[in-house]
Amino acid sequence: MICDPALTALFTPLHPRVGRYEVCVTADAIEQVIEDRTPDAARYAYSPIETLEALEAFGVAGPYDRFAVARLYGGRRVRVTHGWREEGDRFESVTLVSPYPDASLTHLQPGTMTIKFILRR
């Protein structure tokens, strides 16, 4: 998985009041990401995968160009799941999105984007 500061800047709040965000991508299908049994990934609890309109999937938290994303998906629905885990004083919430846009919002990538919120208490 490769974390991308440009995607983080597009799809997450610019200055979160608490915690931090990171956006990472992989060529793996969303099912593969969910089934990943590496020690780091295996501890997430995920909801069932659902299909949403693109703007529903990405929400309103980030400053991305909503018209460009809608145009890019062209009515195609996005596969999304949400997950979370808690370890000690660290809480993580993740949203998996597939397919996902590149940072220029001109191409859809076939893998999976992970939008992660990390909070230390």
N, C-alpha and C positions, 0 to 999 in steps of 0.2 A: 504494500500500500504506500502510495506517495502523497504526502501532504502538499497542498498548493495554496500559498498565501494569496494569490490573485482570486481564487475561488472563495477563499475564506472572506476576503474583503467584499465580494459581491453578494454572498448568500447568508451572511450573519450580521448582527448589529455591529456598527463601527466601534462603539464604546460601551460594551456591556457594563451594567452597574455592579454585577457580581460575576464571578467565574470568568471563563474564557472559552473561546470557540476555536475549532480547527476543522478544516474540510480536507479530506483525503480521497483519493480515487484509486481504483484498481480495475484491471481488465476482467476480473472475475464476475460472474453472474451473481445476482442478488442472492440466489439460493446457496451458492458456494460461500458467500460471506457469512450468511446465517449459520451454515453448517460447519464453519471453520472451528476446529477443535484444538487450536493452539492454546497454550495456557492463558494468553492475554485475551483472546476473543471468546473462549468458551464460556465465560461467566456472564454474558449478556442474556437477558430474557427479552425475547422479541414478540411483538404482536404478529398476527397473520398478515401476509402480504396483501395489499389492496391496490386497486388502480384508481388514480385520481387525475383530475385535470392538472396541467403543469403549474398553474398559479396556485392551486391548492397545495400541491406538493412542496413548493418553495416558500409559501407564506409571504408575510409582509415585513419580516424583521430586517432583511438586507436591502441595500440600495440598488439591487440589480434592475435592469431595464425590463419592466414587465411586458411591454409590447414586443421587444426582441425575443423574449422567452416564449411568449404565445405564438409568435410567427415561426420560431424555430421548431416548436413541437407541432404546429399546424393541425391542432385538434387531436393529435395522438396522445393517448393517456400514458401516465407515468406509473411505474410499479414502485410502491413505497411500503416500508415497514418501520416501526419505531422500536427501540430497545433501551434498556437501562441496566445499570449495575451499580452496586455500592460496596465499597471496600474501606473499612476503617473510616477515616474522615473525608474520603473522596467519593463523590457521586458523579456518574457520567450518564448522559442521555444521548442516544444516537438516533439519527434518521438516515435510512438507506434509501437511495433514489436511483432508479435505473429505467431507461438510459439517462445520461446526464449531459448537460451542455459544457462545451469548452469555455474557457475564460473570455473568449471574444464573442460568445453567444452566437456563433455562426455555424457550429457543427454539433450534432449529437454524437456522443461517445457510447459504445455498446456496453461498457462495464458498469460499475457501481460507484456512486459517490456516497461518502459517509460524512454527514454533518454531525459533529460531536460537540456537546456542551460539557465542560468539566468544571466542577465546583468542589472546592476544599472548604470544609467547615472548621 
